[in-house]
């Protein structure tokens, strides 16, 4: 095992002319740079150099120092340009024994840490990216929620997670096909950066809108904003309970946006885009895995034609309850199907490598460790 200590990169906040449109925050990743901003950085170079650097970043996922189409003097200049430095420094990488799940712990410029998970399936490869360092939603069963909120991620920090995962998938002979904003943080609490990242993934990395999914615990204003956007991405709502009493306990934001308002916002989204809605449901033994819970969920899901993803709860040190046993998971799924709901069980991926949101960061402590393959 090789152990390395990650050092934080210095804070970089170039002037707003580097951004296209309104400034959304500090530039901390080379992928925060807009094409107009890159043009200004290269104002003394031929116009085609801008295209070469932009395509290098987005089509090939490499920095300007690796672009052999550029002259050495320009490569050296751009390698020293703060706006073109990477924003993610790998603090820890874990790979499951079969290689089907890879998880990264990234150190950011200010010492904050986030996680990204790449999952290979028979017919697709999906990356789950973080949208915040930490999370303010306070869901007690989630390792990220237990850790609290640090800050929003920039657009570039999100795009860079995808680019780095795409490179890893390519190295293993796979093609990255799907992106889910379902890692650390609440995406719709960081709406402007998240939506700008979704546009960049679609417009510049070439990912189809049908392969982009934005998750939320039920931030109603954000769902309504999504309904008004032109890009029909998929919407996933982390529900976990289908009555307000239990959901108030499991997902505290429900006290502000109760289920009736969440359902209304989902109806508006479906009316605007006609895309399939997903409900995420972490099955917790004796808490939300009973036949009555299945009945309440079915009553919500059927009118929306929502697909239900069942996920046995990953254990976390800060939450005493356990995930439902396999036989209870199957019984809950079968009950939903009997009630006319399309439901699937999502297999826990990488439990042995702390692949649930926030687990890797919580377990790594302050020292950053680089590791090889670990057993599932």
C-alpha positions in Angstrom: 0.0 0.0 0.0 1.4 3.4 -1.0 0.6 6.3 1.4 0.8 9.9 0.3 -0.3 13.0 2.0 -2.4 15.3 -0.2 -1.7 19.0 0.0 -4.3 21.7 -0.7 -3.9 23.8 -3.8 -3.9 27.5 -3.3 -7.2 29.4 -3.8 -7.6 30.8 -7.3 -10.2 33.5 -8.0 -9.4 35.1 -11.4 -11.4 38.0 -12.6 -15.0 37.5 -13.9 -14.1 38.0 -17.5 -12.9 34.4 -17.6 -16.5 33.2 -17.2 -19.2 33.1 -19.8 -22.3 34.9 -18.5 -22.8 35.7 -14.8 -20.0 34.8 -12.4 -21.2 31.8 -10.3 -18.3 31.7 -7.8 -14.5 31.3 -7.6 -12.7 29.6 -10.4 -11.1 26.5 -8.9 -10.9 24.1 -11.8 -9.8 24.3 -15.4 -13.3 23.4 -16.3 -14.7 26.6 -14.8 -13.1 28.4 -17.7 -15.6 29.4 -20.4 -14.7 29.3 -24.1 -14.9 33.1 -24.2 -12.5 33.2 -21.2 -10.1 30.8 -23.0 -10.3 33.0 -26.1 -9.2 36.0 -23.9 -6.4 34.0 -22.4 -5.2 33.2 -25.9 -5.9 36.5 -27.4 -2.3 36.8 -28.7 -2.5 33.3 -30.4 -4.2 32.2 -33.6 -7.9 31.4 -33.2 -7.5 27.7 -33.9 -5.4 27.4 -30.7 -8.5 28.1 -28.6 -10.3 25.2 -30.4 -7.3 22.9 -29.8 -7.2 23.6 -26.1 -10.9 23.4 -25.7 -11.2 20.1 -27.5 -8.2 18.8 -25.5 -9.9 19.6 -22.3 -13.4 18.3 -23.2 -12.9 15.7 -26.0 -9.7 14.2 -24.7 -9.7 15.1 -21.1 -6.1 16.3 -20.9 -4.5 19.5 -19.9 -2.6 21.8 -22.3 0.8 20.4 -21.1 -0.2 17.1 -22.7 -1.4 18.6 -26.0 1.3 17.8 -28.5 -0.5 19.7 -31.2 0.6 22.9 -29.3 4.1 24.3 -29.6 6.3 23.7 -26.5 6.4 27.3 -25.6 2.6 27.5 -25.5 2.3 24.3 -23.5 4.8 25.6 -20.9 2.9 28.9 -20.7 -0.5 27.3 -20.3 0.8 24.7 -17.8 1.7 27.7 -15.5 -1.6 29.4 -16.0 -3.6 29.3 -12.7 -7.0 29.2 -14.6 -6.0 26.0 -16.3 -4.8 24.0 -13.3 -6.9 20.9 -12.3 -9.2 21.3 -9.4 -9.2 17.7 -8.1 -6.2 16.1 -6.4 -6.6 12.4 -5.8 -6.4 11.7 -2.1 -7.6 8.1 -2.1 -8.7 5.6 -4.8 -10.3 2.3 -4.0 -11.3 -0.4 -6.6 -13.5 -3.4 -5.8 -12.0 -6.8 -6.4 -13.9 -7.4 -9.6 -13.1 -3.9 -10.8 -16.7 -3.0 -11.4 -16.7 -0.1 -8.8 -14.1 2.6 -8.4 -14.3 5.3 -5.8 -12.2 8.4 -5.5 -11.7 10.8 -2.6 -10.7 14.2 -4.1 -8.9 16.9 -2.2 -10.0 20.4 -3.4 -8.1 23.6 -3.5 -9.2 24.6 0.0 -8.6 21.2 1.6 -12.3 20.1 1.4 -12.9 16.6 0.2 -15.5 15.1 -2.0 -16.2 11.7 -3.5 -16.9 10.3 -7.0 -18.0 6.7 -7.8 -17.7 5.0 -11.2 -19.9 1.9 -11.6 -19.6 -0.6 -14.5 -22.6 -2.6 -15.5 -22.9 -5.1 -18.4 -24.3 -2.5 -20.9 -23.3 0.8 -19.4 -20.9 2.7 -17.2 -22.3 5.3 -14.8 -20.5 7.9 -12.7 -22.1 9.3 -9.6 -20.7 12.8 -8.9 -20.9 15.1 -5.9 -22.4 18.6 -6.1 -21.4 19.9 -2.6 -18.7 19.3 -0.1 -20.9 17.9 2.6 -24.6 18.4 2.8 -27.0 20.5 4.8 -30.1 18.3 4.5 -29.5 16.5 7.7 -30.7 13.0 6.7 -29.4 11.0 9.7 -29.0 7.7 7.8 -26.6 9.3 5.3 -22.9 9.5 6.0 -22.7 12.9 4.2 -25.6 14.3 6.1 -23.9 13.2 9.4 -20.8 15.2 8.4 -22.6 18.5 7.8 -22.1 21.1 5.1 -18.9 22.7 3.9 -19.6 24.5 0.7 -21.1 24.3 -2.8 -18.9 22.9 -5.6 -18.2 25.0 -8.7 -19.4 24.0 -12.1 -15.8 23.0 -13.1 -15.4 20.8 -10.0 -18.4 18.8 -11.1 -17.4 18.6 -14.8 -13.9 17.6 -13.8 -15.3 14.6 -11.8 -16.9 13.3 -15.0 -13.8 13.9 -17.1 -11.6 12.0 -14.7 -14.2 9.1 -14.4 -14.5 9.0 -18.2 -10.7 8.6 -18.5 -10.7 5.8 -16.0 -13.5 4.0 -17.9 -11.7 4.4 -21.2 -8.5 2.9 -19.6 -10.5 -0.2 -18.6 -12.0 -0.5 -22.1 -15.4 0.9 -21.2 -17.3 4.0 -22.4 -18.8 6.3 -19.8 -22.5 6.6 -20.8 -24.4 8.0 -17.8 -24.0 10.7 -15.2 -26.0 11.0 -12.0 -25.8 14.0 -9.7 -26.4 11.8 -6.7 -23.2 11.8 -4.7 -22.3 14.1 -1.8 -24.6 17.1 -1.4 -28.1 18.2 -2.5 -27.9 19.2 -6.2 -30.9 21.5 -6.3 -29.5 23.5 -3.3 -26.6 24.4 -5.7 -28.8 24.9 -8.7 -26.9 27.4 -10.8 -23.6 25.4 -10.7 -25.3 22.1 -11.2 -27.4 23.2 -14.2 -24.3 24.9 -15.8 -22.5 21.6 -15.3 -25.3 19.6 -16.9 -25.2 22.0 -19.9 -21.5 21.5 -20.2 -21.8 17.7 -20.0 -24.4 17.8 -22.8 -23.0 20.5 -25.1 -19.2 19.9 -24.7 -18.8 16.3 -23.5 -21.6 15.0 -25.8 -23.7 13.2 -23.2 -27.4 12.9 -24.1 -29.9 14.5 -21.8 -31.6 11.1 -21.3 -28.3 9.9 -19.8 -28.1 12.7 -17.2 -30.0 12.4 -13.9 -30.3 15.1 -11.2 -31.3 13.8 -7.8 -33.0 15.7 -5.0 -34.5 15.1 -1.6 -37.4 17.3 -2.6 -36.3 20.9 -3.0 -39.6 22.0 -4.6 -38.4 25.4 -6.0 -35.5 23.6 -7.8 -37.8 20.9 -9.3 -40.0 23.7 -10.6 -37.0 25.5 -12.1 -36.0 22.2 -13.8 -39.4 22.0 -15.3 -38.8 25.3 -17.1 -35.4 24.3 -18.5 -35.0 23.3 -22.2 -32.8 20.3 -21.5 -35.0 17.3 -20.5 -32.7 15.6 -18.0 -34.0 12.8 -15.7 -35.3 13.6 -12.3 -34.9 11.3 -9.3 -36.4 12.1 -5.9 -34.9 10.5 -2.8 -38.2 9.8 -1.1 -37.5 7.1 1.6 -40.9 7.6 3.2 -44.4 8.2 1.8 -46.1 9.8 4.7 -45.1 13.1 6.2 -44.7 11.9 9.8 -42.0 9.4 8.9 -40.4 11.5 6.2 -40.1 14.4 8.7 -37.8 12.2 10.7 -35.8 10.6 7.9 -35.6 13.6 5.5 -35.9 16.8 7.6 -36.4 19.1 4.6 -39.8 17.5 4.3 -41.0 19.9 7.1 -40.5 22.7 4.7 -41.6 20.9 1.5 -44.1 18.2 2.5 -45.0 15.4 0.2 -48.1 17.1 -1.3 -45.9 19.9 -2.6 -43.2 17.6 -3.8 -45.8 15.6 -5.8 -47.2 18.8 -7.3 -43.7 19.8 -8.4 -43.1 16.4 -9.9 -46.3 16.6 -11.8 -45.2 19.9 -13.3 -41.9 18.4 -14.3 -43.6 15.4 -16.0 -46.0 17.8 -17.8 -43.1 19.8 -19.1 -40.7 17.1 -20.2 -42.6 13.8 -20.2 -39.5 11.9 -18.9 -39.7 9.0 -16.5 -39.6 10.0 -12.8 -37.7 7.9 -10.3 -38.2 7.5 -6.6 -35.2 6.5 -4.6 -35.9 4.4 -1.4 -33.2 3.3 1.0 -34.7 0.3 2.8 -34.1 0.5 6.5 -35.0 -2.6 8.6 -38.2 -2.1 10.6 -38.5 1.6 9.6 -39.7 1.9 6.0 -39.8 -1.7 4.7 -43.2 -2.9 6.0 -46.2 -3.8 3.8 -47.9 -0.5 5.0 -44.9 1.4 3.7 -45.1 -0.3 0.3 -48.8 0.6 0.1 -48.2 4.3 0.9 -45.4 4.4 -1.7 -47.6 2.7 -4.3 -50.3 5.3 -3.8 -47.8 8.1 -4.5 -45.9 6.3 -7.4 -48.8 5.0 -9.5 -50.4 8.3 -10.5 -46.9 9.6 -11.5 -45.9 6.4 -13.3 -42.8 6.7 -11.2 -40.1 4.0 -11.2 -38.9 3.0 -7.8 -35.3 2.2 -7.1 -34.9 0.2 -3.9 -31.5 0.4 -2.2 -30.7 -1.6 0.9 -29.3 0.9 3.4 -25.5 1.0 3.5 -24.4 0.8 7.1 -22.8 4.0 8.6 -21.2 4.4 12.0 -23.5 7.4 12.9 -26.8 5.7 12.3 -27.8 2.7 14.4 -30.4 1.1 12.1 -29.5 -1.6 9.6 -30.4 -2.1 6.0 -33.3 -4.5 5.3 -32.4 -8.2 5.0 -32.4 -9.6 1.4 -35.6 -11.5 1.9 -37.4 -8.4 3.1 -36.0 -6.4 0.2 -37.5 -9.0 -2.2 -40.8 -9.0 -0.3 -41.0 -5.2 -0.5 -40.2 -5.2 -4.2 -42.8 -7.9 -4.9 -45.5 -6.0 -2.9 -44.9 -2.9 -5.0 -45.1 -4.9 -8.2 -48.3 -6.5 -7.1 -49.7 -3.0 -6.5 -48.8 -1.9 -10.0 -45.5 -0.1 -9.4 -42.4 -0.7 -11.5 -39.7 -1.4 -8.9 -36.1 -2.7 -9.1 -33.5 -3.5 -6.5 -30.3 -1.7 -6.9 -27.4 -3.9 -5.7 -25.1 -2.4 -3.1 -22.0 -1.5 -5.0 -18.6 -1.5 -3.3 -19.7 -1.9 0.3 -16.2 -3.1 1.1 -14.7 0.1 -0.3 -17.1 2.5 1.5 -18.9 3.4 -1.7 -22.0 4.9 0.0 -22.0 8.7 0.0 -19.7 10.2 2.5 -18.3 6.9 3.8 -14.9 7.2 2.2 -14.3 10.7 3.4 -15.5 9.8 6.9 -13.2 6.8 7.0 -10.1 8.4 5.5 -9.5 10.9 8.3 -7.0 13.7 7.7 -4.3 11.6 6.0 -4.8 11.0 2.3 -4.1 7.4 1.2 -3.6 6.0 -2.2 -4.5 2.3 -2.4 -4.8 -0.4 -5.0 -7.5 -3.0 -5.3 -9.6 -3.9 -2.3 -11.9 -6.9 -1.8 -15.6 -6.4 -2.2 
